């Protein structure tokens, strides 16, 4: 884990462009942090307690300051399994209130149970789901040590609880999984129409630097955001046409031209599932 500085006050660590595994310790997502005179604000908690402990140590080594707050962009496993370490260190956790539904769901519990097997020893019986200390319902300005961070809901998109964090003084945007860079996004059960709208909202920040939820930092924000937007748009267009024509999914998938995206990491792992979930979504939207 190597913290990389992206502006005078902002840093991030970059996970691998891969699926979580015992080999990579579930280090497959990014986390950021902003240094202020009064402490450090971390954005996302990484995918295991061990990774969180390492990040806390790196922050202390670089800054000599404690982590005072953790802001979650969303409640997916690879961004939250480190939360208990930040809680133990005394940091206040902030997230959007829509995350409560997932946190208290059978899905979250079954995912954790599976991770204790699939990601052992990094995820074990001591790993637990941690709620926020402050659940926000709308825009929130967080000021620490004279440094202002803008917390802005942009969901439902990738998840119902999507938040982005903007450091206006240095034009740095922590976009969470609204933006994937250099890899195929994980669409899952996302509302892709709202996700596309959220990407347009993100573009309006006019950020000089975007730290995505996955992949390297971007200084060509518009280009990278447009790639994610165009991928989601293409999924919707091709699968909507198939749904309208009552074409079987396998036939529609085989006919689609994936050449613009097939070179991206995780295309083979994620694209078929993304397309199938979008196919089902377009069937529902057509009713």
N, C-alpha and C positions, 0 to 999 in steps of 0.2 A: 504494500500500500504506500503510494508516493503522493503526498499532497502537492497539487499544482496550483500556483498563484495565477489568477485570471484578471485581477485588478489590484488597486492599492490595498483593499481590505478583504477581498473575496478569494476563496480557495475552493478546490474540490478534489475528491478522489474518484478514480474511474474504475468501475468494475469491468470484468471481462465481457466480451460480446459472445455469450454462451448461455446455455441453460444451467441452472444451479446444480451442483454435483458435490460429492465428497471431495473430488480432486481440487475444485476451486473454492471450497468452503462457503458456497453460496455468495461469493463476491461477484455478483453479476449486475449490480445497479450502482449508480453514483450517489454520493452524498456531498453536500457543500457546507461551507461555513464562512461566516462573516465576523471579522474581528472588530470589536469596539473597545473604547477605553474602559467600559464597565464589565466586559466579559465577551464570550463568544456565542453566537447564535448558529446552531447546526441545522441544516435542512436535510431531513431524512436520516434514518438510523441504521441503514444497512441490513444485511440479511442474516446476521447471527450475533449472539452476545460477544463472541470472540472478536469479530470484526469491529463491533462498537467499542470494545475495550482498546483495541489498537488505535482507532480513530481518536478516542479521548486522549490517549497517550501522545499521539502525534500533535494534536492541538496544543496540549500543555507544553510539549517540547518546543514548538514553533513560537508560541505566544506568551507562555507563562501565565495564561489566564484560564479560569474555569469556564466550562460550558454552562450558560445560564438558562438557555432556552433551546428546545428542539421543535422545529416546525415540520409537520408531516405534509407532504404533497398528496398522499393518499395511503390507504391501508392495505396495500398488497404486501405479501409475505417478505419479498426481497428488500423491502424498504422499512420493515417494522420489527423484525426479530431481534434487533439490537436495542430496542427501546428500554428494556429493563435495566441495562447498564447505565444509560443516561438518567433514568429515574433514580437509581442507586447513588449516582453522583450529585443528585440534587437539582437537576435541570427541570424546568417547567415545560411540559409537553403541550403543544397547541395543534389542533387539527379541526377540519370542518365537521360539523355535527352529523352530516350524512354518513360519516364513517362508522357511526355507532351501529348501524344496521348490520354491516358486514362483521364488525368486531364481535357482535353478539349472536352471529349466525352459526348454524350447524356447519356451513361451508368452511368458515374460519377454523372451527375446531377440528374438522376432518382433515383440513390442509395441514394443520400443525401436527396432528397425529401421524400423517403420512410423512411429513418432513422429519419427524423423529426417527423414522426408519431410513428414508431415502437420503437424508443429509447428516446422518450420524457420523462422527460424534459432535459435529458443529451445532446441531439442533438435538436437544435431548430432553429428558423428563423435567429438567429445571427451566427450560425455555418456556416462556408464557406470553400471553397476549396482554398488552398494557394499554389501558384507555388514556385518552388525553386528560390533562388537568384543566384545560380550557377548550371548550367546544365552541367554535364560532359559526355564525349563521350567515354572515355577510362580510363585506370588506373590513379589514382590521389593519390599522397602522401601528406597528410595533416599534417603539423608540427605546433603544438601549444605549446608554453612554453618549447620547446626542446623535446617534446614527439611526436614521429612519429606514425601516423596511416596510414595504407595502405587501400585505397578504391579501390576495385576491382570488375568490372562488371563480372557477371557470367550468365547473361541472354542471350537470352530469355530462361526461365525455368519456375518457378512458375509464373512469369510475364516477359514481355519483358525487364523491367528496373531493374531486380534484381542486387543488390550490396551486397557484404559482406565487413565487416570492420575488419581488423586484427591489433592487437597491438603486434608487433613482440617482443618488449622488455620483454613482460610478457606472450607471446604465448596464447593470448586470442583472439578468433574469435567470432564476432557478425555475425551470419549467416542469420538473417532474416528468411523468410519463405522457404528458401531452405531446412532448417532442422526443422522438427517438432519432439518434444520429448514427448513420453508418450501419444500420441494421434494420431488418424488418420489425415493425412494432408488433406487440402482442395485443390483438384486438379483443379476444375473449368475448364476453357478453356486452361489450361497450356499445353505447349509442353513437354510432359513427357519424350520423348527421349532426348531432350536437358537438362531437369531437371536432369536426371540420369547422363549425362555428367558433369553437374555443381556439383553434389555431389562428383564425382571423383576429380574435381578440388579442392573442399573444403577439401577433405581428404589429398591432397598434401600440405596443409599448415602445417600439423603435429601439430595442436594446442593442447595445454595441457588442455584448457578449451574452450568449445563451448557454447555460449549463443544462443539458438534457438529463432525463432520468436514466438514459443508457447511451453510451457512446461518448466520443471525445467532445470537448467544449467547442462551441461554434463562434467564430467571428464573422461568419457569413450567414447571419440568422435567417434572413429571408429565404435564401436558397435552401437551407436545411429544413425550415418549417414547411416550405412549399413542397418538398419531396414527400414528407409525411402526409401532407394534405392531399397531394396528387395520388398517393398510394390508396388512401382511404376512399377518395372519389372514384378511382378506377374499380376498386372492389365493389362499390355500390352500383356503379353503372353496369358492369358486366353481370353481376348477380341479379340486379333488378330486371334486366332484359330477360335473363333465363327464367326468373320467377314469373314474369308476365307471360312468357311463351310456354310455360309449364315444361320447360326442358329439365331433364334429370340433372342433378348437381354434377355428377361425374362427367357428363357430356359437356356441360357448360364450362367446367374447369378445364377440360382438355382443349376446348376451342379458344379460350382466353389467351391473349398475347401477354406473357409475363416478362418479356425480354428486358423491359426497363428496370425491373426490380430483382430478377433472378440471380444477379451477381452479388446481392447484398447478403451479409452474414445472417444466418438463421432463416433464410428463405425456405430451405427444405424442411426445417423443423416447424415453422409457424405458418407458412403461406396457405397450405391446404386447409388447416383449421380456421384461419382467418376468413378464407373464402366461404367455407361451409357455414360458419356462424353468420356471416353477412348474408348468405343465401337465405337462411332461416329468417333473419331480420327483415329482408326485403319481402319475403312472403307475408310476414305479419303486417308490414307497413302497407301492403297492397290490399289488405282486407278492409 
